[in-house]
Structures are given as C-alpha cells and as structure tokens.
Amino acid sequence: MLNRRYDSALIRALLLTTALIGAAPAHAASQTEQPILLNANQLIYDDKARTVTADGDVTFTQNGQVVKADRMTYDRASDVVTADGNVRIWQPDGQIVTATHAELSRDLRQAFIRQTTLLMTDNSRFIAQEGERTEGRYVRLNRALYTACDLCKDDPRKPPLWQVRAQRIVHDTEKQNVYYRNATLELGGVPVFYTPYMSHPDPNVKRRSGFLAPVIGSRNNLGFVTRTYYYLDVAPSMDATIETTYSAKRGALIGGQWRHKTDHGSYTINASANFDDIPNNNTALPPERDQLRGHFFLDAEHDFTPNWRGTLSIKRTTDDTYLDLWNYSSADVLPSKGTLEYFTPRSYGQLSLQSYQDLRTGITTAEPQVMVTGWQTQSAPHSLMGGRWFLGLENRSVARSRGTDSNRTALALGWQRKDVMPAGIMVTTEANARADGFIANNLNNDDPTAFRPFIQGQITASLPLVKVGRTGQQFIEPIAQLSIAPRQSRNDDDIANEDSLSLEFDTTNLFSSNRYAGYDRLDGGQRLAYGIRAGWTGNSGASIGTTIGQSYDFADHPNYTTGSGLDTQNSDIVGNITASLPEMADIAYSFRLSQENMDPREHDLRATIGPDWLQGSVSYLYINQTDATTLTESLREELGLGAQYKLSDLWSLAAYHRRDLQRSDGALESGASLTYQDECLTFSLIGQRDHVARSGLSSGDSVFFRLVFKNLGEFQSPSFNPDIFSSSKSE
C-alpha cells in the first residue's frame, strides 16, 4: 500500500479537487455537469485500495449541493462517496439533511443514509432510522416520522406536540408530494389516529388540487350537516373549489367557487343550489314546498385599455333566508352593479347600472333599478385666477316596478383657490354653481317636472400653529367657514328624494359644502361653521387628537328635519377624540350634544385597552334621533364588551357580548373561546350564542372546536346545540 499525506496548510480546495477528479474514472467525470469542489484538512490517496479520503472538516460541493462531514472517502471502483460523522447535506431548494453515515453517488443523485433528519424550508422535519435517495427525485425513509413542531431544547428525544409516525415515508421532490404507509398520528407521543395510507403536499407547495378539510356539524336550522370541499388547481391563473353538502333537515346542496386572473383583469364566481322548502314571510301561511333555492355571486374587472375599465358585480339569491341559513352571507341588501369607467389624469367618466335585492322581512317598497351616467373634469392648478376649475355632468334614472320613478340631470361648475396669508393664515375660496332638472312620476305632485338652479360661495380660514418640544409635537388649528347660498333650494315635495334620506351631522361634514349624503337635497342658506382641531404626537409614537365645532345658521328657522342637529339656529355641538398609546390603548370617540342643554344626541365609542397579554375592548353606540318620515323620536343604545387574556405564551382566553340596552332581553350575541397556538398546532374551543331570531330561522347555542395541524390540514368538530346557556328561541 502506498499512502501519501498532504498537510492542510499547503493543500487546499483547488489542489484537492484536482486530485479527486483525477482519481475518478473518465466515464464518471464526463457525466458530471459541473466540477466537484472539495476542501478538507487532509487528503489521503491509497493506490492499492483505489480510494481517496478527505479527513477533517470536509466540504464537498457540486451542482448547488453541499455536503459536510468529519470524513469522506471516495471509492474509485464503486464510484461511491462515503461520509461519516456529523454529516450535513444542503439541497439547492434550502432543505437540510443530517445523518451519522451516508453513502452517496458522485453526482449526489443516489444516496443511502442512516439515522437521518431532513429539515424542510419551513422548519418542519422528517426523522428516520435509515433512508435512501434514488433517481435524484425520491427520498424513501424507513421507520420514520414527520412533524412541523420544534423539538424540545432540553430533551430533543422527547415526543413533539404532534407527529406522524409511519412504516415508510416517501418524498417525491419532483411532484412535491409526501406519501405515508401505515401512518399513525400521535399527540404528545400518544397514538390517536391510524391510516394505512396518507399523502399531502410538501411545505414548498403553495397550492395543489385535492380535498380540503371537511366541516361536520349540527345546527338548529340544518340538523346534522357535512360540508366537503375539493380544491382544483386548474392553472397558475385560475382555480376552483367545489362544495358538496348534506343536511339532515334540508337535503343536499352543491356549490362552488371559480377564480380566474386574466391578463387584463379578473373574475370570481360563487354559486350554490339546493331543493328545499322556502319559508313564507307571512308565518301564517305554509312554506313553498320543494323549490329550487340557491345563490349566484359574480365579481369581475377588466381593463380594456389604459383609460377604459369595466367592472361587474352580481349578487342574487332565490329567497330572503337562504344565504343566512347556509352561512354564505348575513347581508340585509344585495347590491348588483355594472360600471364602465374612463380615466385621464384630470377627468373621469362613468356609465353604471345598479340593482338591489332587499332581504329584510316586512319591507314592501320595490327595489330600485338605477342608471347613472356622468363625466367630471378639472383644470391644472393655478390655471384660472390662481385656482383650478371643476366641471361635471350627470344623469341618474331610477325605475321601480311599483312606486316612484325619477330622473335627475345635473350640470355642476366649481372653482377653488388656496392661499397662505401673512401670519400663516390659510384661506380656501370656493364658488359652486349647479343646475338640476327633475322628472318624477307617481310622486303625488301636480307637475312631474322641476328645475332647480343653485349657486354657493364659501371661504374657509384656518391658522395652524405647531410647537415642537423635547417629548413631541403639539398643534392647534382654529377654523372658520362662511357659506352663502340662496335660502330656497327647492328641497320640497316636487323633487323625489332618492339619495338624501339621511343627514348625519358630525365632524366629518361640519365644513362640507353639502351636508346631505347626496344631491337630491342641497344645503342652502347662509351659515357660519367654526371649530378647532388640536392634538399632540409624541416621539415614541403616542398621539392624541380632538376636533370640536358648531354651525350657526343666519335664519331663525333653518329648513332641516327635526332632530338632525341642524334644525335650530345654533346647531348641535359635534366633536371627536382619538388617542393612541403604542401597545397599550387605541380609542376613538365621537359625540353630538344638544346646543340647548348639552343633552347627548349621539355617542359612538370604540376602544381597545391593555397590553398584548390582557386586552379589553368596549363599543358603545347611543343615538337619540327623530325619524325624518314619521317625526317620532327613536332611541338606539347598544353596548359591546370583549376581553382577551393570554394565560401563557401559548394559551389565550377570549370572550365577547353585545346587547341592546333599550330592551330588558336585549342580548344580541355572545361568545367565548379558549385557544392554544404554537408553531405547529392551533386548537380552539369555541362557544357561541345567537340571540336574534329571524323570520324562518331559529337562534340558539353552538359549541365546537378546531384543530389546525401545520402542513396537514384543519379538522373541525361537530357544532353541538345542547342549549348550554339557556333555551333557544325562534320566530
């Protein structure tokens, strides 16, 4: 035997690589796509045994794969590389293989490994007594397990929170699938589920056709129900989800969703169908037997050119209770709309068709069908008397199967200029002119036509003051606005009111030119609005801000609905307060107070308080309003409370309750949950109660749990209805 040793200080990567390649058979070298790079402390070349051994901190690199070991030996006769001691193999896709012993082909496409761990890119891992890699594609692991949980730092041999133990696990790296034979799911080392065969995509897969986790449950209105979903990966730009559902009380349902991303837009279709009895809105009448029930939702968008875009949204259902019954939607009104839009840097045009389906019980008004065409444009800044002008044209037609039909055609022209005066006073000057023509049928008016000219001028002045201190920045800004317009703006019964039924006076429209929601009613007359904004922003990110203001009408009896807050010469006082303390509190509060005696008219509070480990939330809504149609006073008062407590880094407890304070039995909804969440498992035990009874549906209690295993899927228990809180009610 002839042994030759070379000291590592003298021979490094290039020399060792040359020696190793030179020792390899010529046919093997010719099949290698890239040269081998080798680095080690020592190289031993044995002529008699025909081996080359690299010893001490060995690194072997080829085709993007890196192998490290304490010792590596290349056998020229078998063309096999043997690695021993702290073997580490880095794959080009980021996976890491560790082992005590490995036998590798020189191109690394074939391998045999003992006591191995395969660490995936998402930190999940396979652990096996032995394994082999064949064809550069398959990794077969014998007496193996898989887990997405981190191993215990103090005792890595301790069973993880969950693991799948199998007789054999095969990872197909080309198809990116993982297959199990004789697999057992263990929780904390305790077997809980066995299957002879199981498969799932590997963690590198973002989407893949296959069954999603089913939902098995029990509901008051459905009875025992199973919902099964199959996800279909059609193409990189489109997919589908097919739903099949069976309910003991309602029979079979089929539904699904289709999504497609095109070169110039996208569309989504969601639909379902079921044969069932339809409840009659008149509870004294029997239901309609064996009817086709279902829903159809479509949302689409397409860019025809850089300037033209079309959108379409269709939402329809066969009856009022179907969507809520099958948990598709709890909406009261379903809007459908098709729009064609035109854009330039300073103009916008649109043609839209709108339709509505009202799902509320007891509503007898026919739903409107609306068509709107409009065009708006504006000039460049400083193009006209130091300001910019605006021009708009619009036509809106409303048709109903019964009731009022109306049409409004409008021409609007405006001009605005902003100036900074001496002492920092900011002045905004505006002038607006409109001409509206109306046609209304079935409005109980003598003349169905009406014409309404309207002009308005406004000047707004503010003085923003800022002071920067060591802890933060303070600001205060007094604001005043004078509006002048004709008192008589034809807000009378000759004009159909389609878009201005609501008038909510608050800080958001205190300084608006028109405080109505739309333009069927206009804000005429002479008035002065005034208020103040103030706040503080700290260097640490904390902030607090407030706005408070009022409006003064120069007329003794302003022409506004009773209870709107604007029906007296001095309007109600409106304001808001916001506060944010990083990781401690977020508060938003708005109010409206009577100008006569400061009695509350509206309160709206939303607050979340507390650190991450203990958070409480509160919502409070108080509205003392006079109905614009019946002129009767109505009081609405709701309170919502919630809390979330982190029992530990992994466990949390949450609860919420919402109720109507104007009713003795005003509970609306309640719920509580206990959740465990770590890097590989989420468990939730959830209890809910729906206190609201709807026509044709019943309310009640439900308790269920969710288990989400990372990379494996989600399992949801049946939703029991044992009336655990109290008896359910129905209407």
C-alpha positions in Angstrom: 0.0 0.0 0.0 1.2 3.4 -0.8 0.0 6.3 1.4 0.7 9.9 0.7 -0.4 12.6 3.1 -0.5 16.4 2.5 -0.7 19.0 5.2 -3.9 21.2 5.0 -1.9 24.3 5.3 -0.2 23.5 2.0 -3.0 21.9 0.0 -6.5 23.5 -0.2 -9.6 23.4 -2.3 -8.3 23.6 -5.9 -5.5 21.0 -5.3 -7.8 18.6 -3.5 -10.4 18.9 -6.2 -7.8 18.2 -8.9 -6.6 15.1 -7.1 -10.1 13.8 -6.5 -11.3 14.4 -10.1 -8.1 12.9 -11.4 -8.7 9.8 -9.4 -12.2 9.4 -10.8 -12.9 7.2 -13.8 -13.1 9.0 -17.0 -16.7 8.0 -17.8 -17.9 9.2 -14.5 -16.2 12.6 -14.9 -17.7 13.0 -18.3 -21.2 12.6 -16.9 -20.7 15.3 -14.2 -22.3 18.5 -15.2 -20.2 20.7 -13.0 -16.8 20.1 -11.4 -16.5 19.0 -7.8 -15.2 21.4 -5.3 -13.5 19.8 -2.2 -12.0 21.3 0.9 -10.5 19.4 3.9 -7.7 19.4 6.4 -6.1 16.3 5.0 -6.2 14.3 1.8 -5.1 10.6 1.7 -4.6 8.8 -1.6 -4.4 5.0 -1.4 -3.2 3.5 -4.7 -3.7 -0.1 -3.7 -7.2 0.3 -2.3 -8.1 2.8 -5.1 -9.6 5.2 -2.6 -9.2 8.9 -1.9 -10.0 10.0 1.6 -10.6 13.6 2.8 -10.3 14.0 6.6 -11.2 16.8 9.0 -13.9 19.5 8.3 -14.6 18.2 4.8 -16.8 20.2 2.4 -17.9 18.7 -0.9 -19.8 20.9 -3.4 -21.4 20.0 -6.8 -24.4 21.3 -8.7 -25.5 23.6 -5.9 -25.4 20.8 -3.3 -23.1 21.0 -0.4 -22.0 18.0 1.8 -20.1 18.4 5.0 -18.7 15.7 7.2 -15.9 14.8 9.5 -14.5 12.3 7.0 -15.3 11.4 3.4 -13.9 8.6 1.3 -14.3 8.1 -2.5 -14.1 4.5 -3.8 -12.9 4.6 -7.4 -14.1 1.0 -8.0 -17.8 1.6 -6.9 -17.9 5.3 -7.7 -19.4 5.9 -4.2 -18.6 8.6 -1.7 -18.9 7.6 1.9 -19.4 10.3 4.6 -19.1 9.7 8.3 -19.5 11.9 11.4 -21.8 14.9 11.6 -23.0 14.6 8.0 -24.8 17.7 6.7 -26.2 17.9 3.2 -27.6 21.2 1.9 -30.0 20.9 -1.1 -30.4 23.8 -3.7 -34.0 24.3 -2.6 -33.0 25.0 1.0 -33.6 21.6 2.6 -31.0 20.3 5.0 -30.2 16.6 5.6 -28.3 15.5 8.7 -27.1 11.9 9.4 -24.4 9.9 11.1 -23.5 8.0 8.0 -24.1 8.5 4.3 -23.2 6.7 1.1 -23.5 8.9 -2.0 -23.1 8.6 -5.7 -20.5 11.0 -7.0 -23.3 13.1 -8.6 -25.3 13.0 -5.4 -28.4 11.7 -7.2 -28.3 8.4 -5.3 -27.8 8.1 -1.5 -28.2 5.8 1.4 -28.3 7.5 4.9 -28.5 6.2 8.5 -30.1 8.0 11.4 -31.2 10.9 9.3 -33.1 14.1 9.8 -34.5 16.0 6.8 -35.2 19.7 7.7 -37.6 21.4 5.3 -37.5 25.1 4.4 -40.4 25.9 6.8 -38.6 24.2 9.7 -40.7 21.0 9.6 -38.7 17.8 9.6 -38.6 14.1 8.8 -36.7 11.8 11.1 -35.8 8.2 10.2 -33.6 5.3 11.2 -32.5 4.9 7.6 -33.3 6.3 4.2 -32.3 6.4 0.6 -32.4 8.8 -2.3 -32.9 7.4 -5.8 -33.1 8.9 -9.3 -32.3 12.3 -7.8 -36.0 12.5 -7.0 -37.3 10.1 -4.4 -36.4 10.1 -0.8 -37.5 6.9 1.0 -37.4 6.9 4.7 -38.0 3.7 6.8 -39.3 3.7 10.4 -39.8 7.4 10.1 -41.8 10.3 11.5 -42.8 13.7 10.3 -43.6 16.8 12.4 -43.8 20.5 11.9 -43.2 21.2 15.6 -39.9 22.3 17.1 -38.1 19.7 19.2 -37.7 20.2 22.9 -34.4 22.1 23.5 -33.8 20.4 26.8 -34.6 16.9 25.6 -34.7 16.5 21.8 -35.8 12.9 22.2 -39.0 13.9 23.9 -42.0 13.4 21.5 -43.1 16.7 19.9 -46.6 18.1 20.4 -47.8 16.1 17.3 -46.1 13.8 14.9 -47.0 11.3 12.1 -45.2 8.1 12.6 -45.1 5.7 9.6 -43.6 2.4 8.5 -42.3 4.2 5.4 -42.4 7.8 4.2 -41.7 8.7 0.5 -40.9 12.3 -0.5 -41.3 12.9 -4.2 -39.2 16.1 -4.7 -40.3 16.4 -8.4 -44.1 16.2 -7.7 -43.6 17.8 -4.3 -45.7 15.1 -2.6 -45.2 13.2 0.7 -46.7 9.7 0.9 -47.1 7.6 4.1 -47.6 3.9 4.6 -49.2 2.6 7.8 -49.2 6.0 9.4 -50.3 7.0 13.0 -51.0 10.5 14.2 -49.6 11.0 17.7 -50.4 13.8 20.1 -47.7 14.1 22.8 -46.5 10.6 21.9 -50.0 9.1 22.3 -51.5 7.5 19.1 -54.9 9.0 18.3 -55.5 8.1 14.6 -54.3 5.4 12.2 -54.5 5.2 8.4 -52.9 2.7 6.1 -52.2 5.4 3.5 -52.0 9.2 3.6 -50.4 11.9 1.5 -50.1 15.7 1.5 -48.1 18.3 -0.5 -44.6 19.1 0.9 -44.2 22.5 2.5 -42.8 24.1 -0.7 -46.2 23.7 -2.4 -48.4 26.9 -2.2 -51.4 25.3 -3.9 -52.4 21.9 -5.1 -55.6 20.1 -6.2 -57.1 17.9 -3.5 -59.7 17.7 -0.8 -59.8 20.4 1.8 -60.6 19.8 5.5 -64.3 18.9 5.8 -66.8 20.6 8.1 -69.1 18.3 10.2 -71.6 20.0 12.4 -75.1 20.3 13.8 -77.2 23.5 13.5 -80.7 24.3 14.6 -81.9 25.0 11.1 -79.9 22.4 9.3 -79.7 19.4 11.7 -76.6 17.2 11.2 -74.6 18.6 8.3 -71.4 17.7 6.5 -69.6 20.0 4.1 -66.9 18.7 1.8 -64.6 20.8 -0.3 -62.4 19.9 -3.2 -59.8 22.4 -4.4 -58.9 22.2 -8.1 -55.7 23.9 -9.3 -56.7 24.5 -12.9 -53.8 26.7 -14.0 -51.4 29.2 -12.5 -54.0 31.9 -13.2 -57.2 30.1 -12.3 -58.6 27.7 -9.7 -61.9 26.3 -8.4 -63.4 25.0 -5.2 -66.3 22.5 -5.4 -68.6 22.1 -2.4 -70.9 19.2 -1.7 -73.1 19.4 1.5 -75.6 17.2 3.1 -78.1 18.4 5.7 -80.4 16.1 7.6 -83.2 18.8 7.6 -82.5 20.5 4.2 -81.2 17.8 2.0 -78.2 18.0 -0.5 -76.5 21.2 -1.7 -73.9 21.6 -4.4 -71.9 24.8 -4.8 -68.5 26.1 -5.6 -66.2 29.0 -6.5 -64.3 29.7 -9.7 -61.5 32.3 -9.8 -59.6 33.5 -12.8 -56.9 36.1 -13.1 -56.6 37.3 -16.7 -54.0 39.4 -18.5 -56.2 42.5 -18.1 -58.4 41.7 -15.1 -60.0 39.0 -13.0 -63.3 37.5 -12.2 -64.8 35.3 -9.4 -68.0 33.2 -9.5 -69.6 31.8 -6.3 -72.8 29.9 -6.6 -74.8 27.1 -4.9 -78.1 25.3 -5.3 -80.5 23.2 -3.1 -84.0 21.8 -3.4 -85.9 22.7 -0.2 -89.0 24.3 1.3 -88.9 28.1 1.3 -90.3 29.8 4.4 -93.2 32.2 3.8 -92.7 35.8 5.0 -96.2 35.6 6.3 -95.7 33.0 9.1 -99.4 32.2 9.0 -99.0 30.7 5.5 -97.3 27.3 4.8 -93.9 27.3 3.2 -93.4 26.8 -0.5 -92.7 23.1 -1.0 -89.7 21.6 -2.9 -88.4 24.7 -4.5 -85.0 25.3 -6.1 -83.1 27.5 -3.7 -79.6 29.0 -4.3 -77.4 32.0 -4.9 -75.2 33.4 -7.5 -72.3 35.9 -6.9 -70.1 37.3 -9.7 -67.3 39.9 -9.3 -65.4 40.8 -12.4 -63.0 43.5 -13.6 -61.4 44.1 -17.0 -59.0 46.8 -18.2 -59.9 47.4 -21.9 -57.2 50.0 -22.4 -55.1 52.1 -20.0 -58.0 54.6 -20.0 -61.1 52.3 -20.0 -62.1 49.8 -17.3 -65.2 47.7 -16.8 -66.5 46.2 -13.6 -69.4 43.9 -12.9 -70.8 42.7 -9.6 -73.9 40.5 -9.5 -75.3 39.3 -6.2 -78.6 37.4 -6.2 -80.4 34.7 -4.1 -83.7 32.9 -4.5 -85.2 34.0 -1.2 -84.6 36.0 1.9 -83.2 33.4 4.3 -81.1 31.1 2.1 -77.8 32.9 2.5 -78.1 33.2 6.3 -79.3 29.6 6.6 -76.3 28.1 4.8 -73.8 30.7 6.3 -72.9 32.3 3.0 -73.8 35.9 4.0 -75.7 37.8 6.6 -76.3 40.9 4.4 -79.7 42.6 4.5 -79.4 44.0 1.0 -77.6 42.5 -2.0 -76.4 45.2 -4.5 -75.6 44.4 -8.1 -73.7 46.9 -10.3 -72.1 47.1 -13.7 -69.8 50.0 -14.5 -67.9 51.3 -17.5 -65.2 53.9 -16.5 -63.0 56.2 -18.4 -59.8 57.8 -16.8 -57.4 60.6 -17.8 -55.1 62.5 -15.4 -57.7 65.2 -14.8 -61.1 63.7 -15.9 -63.3 60.8 -15.1 -66.4 59.4 -16.8 -68.7 56.5 -15.9 -71.8 54.6 -17.0 -73.2 52.4 -14.3 -76.3 50.2 -13.9 -77.4 49.3 -10.4 -79.9 46.9 -9.0 -80.8 45.8 -5.4 -82.4 42.8 -3.7 -83.8 43.5 -0.3 -83.7 40.5 2.1 -85.2 42.3 5.1 -88.5 40.9 6.4 -91.5 43.2 6.1 -90.1 45.6 3.6 -92.8 46.2 0.9 -91.0 49.0 -1.0 -90.0 47.9 -4.5 -86.2 47.8 -5.1 -84.9 50.5 -7.4 -83.1 49.9 -10.7 -80.6 52.8 -11.2 -78.7 54.0 -14.2 -76.0 56.7 -13.8 -74.0 58.4 -16.5 -71.5 61.1 -15.6 -68.4 63.0 -16.6 -66.1 65.2 -14.4 -63.0 67.1 -15.3 -60.7 69.7 -13.6 -58.1 72.0 -14.8 -54.4 72.2 -13.8 -53.6 74.1 -10.6 -53.4 77.9 -10.8 -55.0 77.9 -14.3 -57.9 80.3 -13.6 -57.4 83.3 -11.3 -54.8 81.5 -9.3 -57.0 78.4 -8.7 -58.5 75.5 -10.6 -61.9 74.9 -12.0 -64.2 71.8 -12.0 -66.9 70.8 -14.4 -69.3 67.9 -14.0 -72.3 66.4 -16.0 -74.5 63.7 -14.6 -77.8 61.9 -15.3 -79.4 59.5 -12.9 -82.5 57.5 -13.6 -84.4 55.4 -11.0 -87.1 52.9 -12.0 -89.3 50.7 -9.9 -91.9 48.0 -10.6 -94.2 50.0 -8.4 -93.9 53.3 -6.7 -92.0 56.4 -7.8 -89.8 56.6 -10.9 -87.4 59.6 -11.1 -84.8 61.2 -13.3 -82.2 63.9 -12.4 -80.0 65.6 -14.9 -77.3 67.9 -13.4 -74.7 70.4 -14.6 -72.1 71.5 -12.0 -69.4 74.1 -12.2 -66.9 74.9 -9.5 -63.7 76.9 -8.8 -61.3 76.7 -5.8 -58.2 78.6 -4.8 -55.9 78.2 -1.8 -53.7 81.0 -0.4 -51.3 81.4 2.5 -51.8 84.8 4.0 -49.5 86.8 6.3 -49.1 85.3 9.8 -49.6 81.8 8.3 -53.4 82.1 7.9 -54.6 79.5 5.2 -57.5 80.7 3.1 -59.5 78.5 0.8 -62.0 80.2 -1.5 -64.7 78.2 -3.4 -67.5 79.0 -5.8 -70.0 76.4 -7.0 -73.0 76.5 -9.3 -75.5 73.8 -10.2 -78.5 73.3 -12.4 -80.7 70.3 -11.8 -83.6 69.1 -13.8 -86.0 66.6 -12.3 -88.8 64.4 -13.7 -90.8 62.3 -11.2 -93.8 60.0 -11.8 -96.1 58.7 -9.1 -94.9 61.3 -6.6 -98.4 62.7 -5.9 -97.3 66.0 -7.4 -99.2 68.1 -10.0 -96.2 68.8 -12.2 -93.8 65.9 -12.6 -91.0 68.2 -13.8 -88.9 70.6 -11.7 -85.9 72.8 -12.3 -83.5 73.9 -9.6 -80.7 76.3 -10.1 -78.2 76.7 -7.2 -75.1 78.8 -6.5 -72.9 78.7 -3.5 -69.8 80.6 -2.3 -67.5 79.5 0.6 -64.5 80.9 2.2 -62.6 78.9 4.8 -59.8 80.3 7.0 -57.6 78.4 9.5 -54.5 79.2 11.5 -52.4 76.0 12.1 -50.0 76.5 15.0 -47.3 74.0 15.7 -44.8 73.7 18.6 -42.0 71.2 18.8 -40.8 70.2 22.2 -38.5 67.6 23.7 -41.1 64.9 24.1 -43.2 65.6 21.0 -45.1 68.0 18.8 -48.2 70.0 19.6 -50.6 71.6 17.2 -53.7 73.7 17.4 -55.8 74.9 14.4 -58.8 77.2 14.8 -61.1 77.0 11.7 -64.0 79.2 10.5 -66.0 78.8 7.3 -68.6 81.1 5.8 -71.1 79.7 3.3 -73.5 81.8 1.2 -76.3 80.3 -0.9 -79.9 81.0 -1.8 -82.3 80.1 1.1 -84.8 78.5 -1.2 -83.1 75.5 -2.8 -86.3 73.6 -3.8 -86.0 70.9 -1.1 -89.7 70.2 -1.4 -92.1 67.5 -2.4 -91.8 68.3 -6.1 -88.4 66.6 -6.1 -88.1 62.9 -5.5 -85.6 62.2 -2.7 -83.6 59.2 -3.7 -80.1 59.8 -2.3 -80.5 62.3 0.6 -82.7 60.5 3.0 -80.1 60.5 5.7 -78.5 63.6 7.3 -75.9 62.6 9.8 -74.3 65.8 11.2 -70.8 65.2 12.7 -67.2 66.4 12.4 -66.8 64.7 9.0 -69.2 67.0 7.3 -69.1 70.1 9.6 -67.1 72.0 7.0 -68.7 70.3 3.9 -70.4 72.4 1.3 -73.3 70.0 1.3 -74.0 68.0 4.5 -76.6 65.7 2.9 -75.5 62.3 1.7 -76.4 63.0 -2.0 -77.7 65.9 -4.2 -81.4 65.5 -4.2 -81.4 67.8 -1.2 -78.9 70.7 -1.1 -77.6 72.7 1.8 -78.7 76.3 1.1 -78.8 79.4 3.1 -76.2 81.5 4.9 -74.2 79.8 7.7 -71.0 80.1 9.7 -69.2 76.9 10.7 -66.5 77.2 13.3 -64.3 74.8 15.3 -60.9 73.9 16.5 -58.6 71.0 15.9 -55.8 70.2 18.4 -53.5 67.4 19.2 -50.2 66.1 20.4 -47.8 63.5 18.8 -45.1 62.1 20.9 -41.6 61.0 19.8 -42.5 57.4 21.0 -45.5 57.2 18.6 -48.2 58.1 21.2 -50.8 60.6 20.0 -54.0 62.3 20.9 -56.2 64.5 18.8 -59.6 66.2 19.0 -62.0 68.2 16.9 -64.9 70.2 18.1 -67.2 72.5 16.3 -70.6 74.0 15.7 -72.6 75.7 12.9 -74.6 78.9 13.1 -77.4 79.5 10.6 -78.4 83.1 9.9 -82.0 82.1 9.5 -84.3 81.9 12.6 -85.7 78.6 11.5 -83.4 76.6 9.3 -85.0 74.2 6.9 -83.7 70.9 8.2 -85.5 67.9 9.6 -86.3 67.8 13.3 -83.6 66.0 15.3 -80.9 66.3 12.6 -78.9 68.6 14.9 -79.2 71.5 12.3 -82.8 72.4 12.8 -82.1 75.3 15.2 -80.1 78.5 14.5 -77.2 77.3 16.6 -76.6 73.7 15.6 -75.8 70.9 18.0 -72.1 70.6 19.1 -70.2 67.9 17.4 -66.7 66.5 18.2 -64.4 63.6 18.3 -61.4 62.4 20.3 -58.8 59.9 19.2 -55.9 58.6 21.3 -53.3 56.0 20.6 -50.7 54.6 23.1 -48.5 52.1 21.4 -49.1 48.6 22.7 -51.5 50.0 25.4 -54.6 51.7 24.0 -56.5 52.8 20.9 -59.5 55.0 21.5 -61.9 56.6 19.1 -64.9 58.6 20.4 -67.3 60.9 18.6 -70.3 62.8 20.0 -73.1 65.2 19.3 -74.6 67.3 22.1 -77.7 69.4 22.1 -76.9 73.1 21.8 -79.7 73.9 24.3 -78.8 71.9 27.4 -75.9 69.8 26.3 -78.0 66.7 26.4 -76.4 63.8 24.5 -77.8 63.1 21.0 -75.1 60.7 19.8 -72.2 58.8 21.4 -70.0 56.4 19.4 -67.1 54.9 21.4 -64.6 52.3 20.2 -61.7 51.4 22.5 -59.1 48.7 22.9 -57.1 49.0 26.1 -54.3 46.9 27.6 -51.0 45.2 26.7 -50.8 42.2 24.4 -51.3 39.7 27.3 -54.5 41.3 28.6 -56.7 43.4 26.3 -60.2 44.7 26.9 -62.5 46.2 24.2 -65.6 48.2 24.5 -68.0 49.6 22.0 -70.9 51.9 22.8 -73.5 53.4 20.5 -76.1 55.9 21.5 -78.4 57.7 19.0 -81.3 59.8 20.1 -82.8 60.7 16.7 -86.1 61.9 15.3 -87.3 59.9 12.3 -87.5 62.2 9.2 -90.6 60.5 7.9 -92.7 59.9 11.0 -91.2 62.7 13.1 -91.2 60.3 16.1 -88.3 60.1 18.4 -86.3 56.9 18.4 -83.6 55.9 20.8 -80.9 53.3 19.9 -78.4 52.2 22.5 -76.0 49.3 22.2 -73.1 48.1 24.3 -70.4 45.6 23.3 -67.8 44.2 25.7 -64.8 42.0 24.9 -61.7 40.7 26.6 -58.7 38.6 25.6 -56.3 37.2 28.2 -53.1 35.4 27.4 -52.8 32.7 30.0 -49.3 31.9 28.7 -47.3 32.3 25.6 -49.4 29.5 24.0 -52.8 29.7 25.7 -55.3 32.6 25.4 -58.9 33.1 26.6 -61.4 35.5 24.8 -65.0 36.4 25.4 -67.4 39.0 24.0 -71.0 40.1 24.4 -73.2 42.6 22.6 -76.6 43.8 23.8 -79.4 46.3 23.1 -79.7 48.4 26.3 -83.2 49.6 25.4 -84.6 46.2 25.9 -84.8 44.1 29.0 -84.0 41.0 27.0 -81.7 42.9 24.6 -78.8 40.4 24.3 -77.8 40.2 20.7 -74.8 37.9 20.6 -72.3 36.3 22.9 -69.3 34.1 22.6 -66.2 32.7 24.3 -63.1 30.8 23.1 -60.1 29.1 24.5 -57.2 28.9 22.1 -53.8 27.2 22.1 -51.4 28.2 19.3 -47.7 27.4 18.7 -45.5 27.0 15.7 -47.2 23.8 14.5 -50.7 23.5 16.1 -53.7 25.7 16.7 -56.6 24.4 18.9 -59.7 26.4 19.7 -62.7 25.6 21.8 -65.5 28.0 20.8 -68.9 28.6 22.3 -71.4 31.0 20.6 -74.9 32.1 21.1 -77.1 33.9 18.6 -79.8 35.8 20.5 -81.5 37.2 17.4 -84.5 35.3 15.9 -85.1 35.9 12.2 -88.2 35.0 10.1 -87.9 31.4 9.1 -84.8 30.8 11.1 -84.2 30.0 14.8 -81.5 31.2 17.2 -79.6 29.1 19.6 -76.3 27.9 21.0 -73.3 26.1 19.5 -70.1 24.7 20.8 -67.3 23.3 18.6 -63.6 23.0 18.4 -61.0 23.5 15.7 -57.7 21.7 15.2 -55.2 23.1 12.7 -52.1 21.0 12.0 -49.5 22.9 10.1 -49.0 21.4 6.6 -51.5 18.6 7.3 -54.8 20.5 7.4 -57.7 21.6 9.6 -60.2 19.5 11.4 -63.4 20.9 12.9 -65.7 19.1 15.2 -69.5 18.9 15.0 -71.1 22.0 16.3 -73.4 20.9 19.1 -76.6 22.7 20.1 -77.2 21.5 23.6 -78.7 24.8 24.8 -75.9 25.1 27.2 -76.6 28.7 28.1 -80.4 28.6 28.0 -83.2 27.5 25.7 -83.1 28.8 22.1 -85.9 30.8 20.7 -87.4 31.0 17.2 -89.8 33.2 15.4 
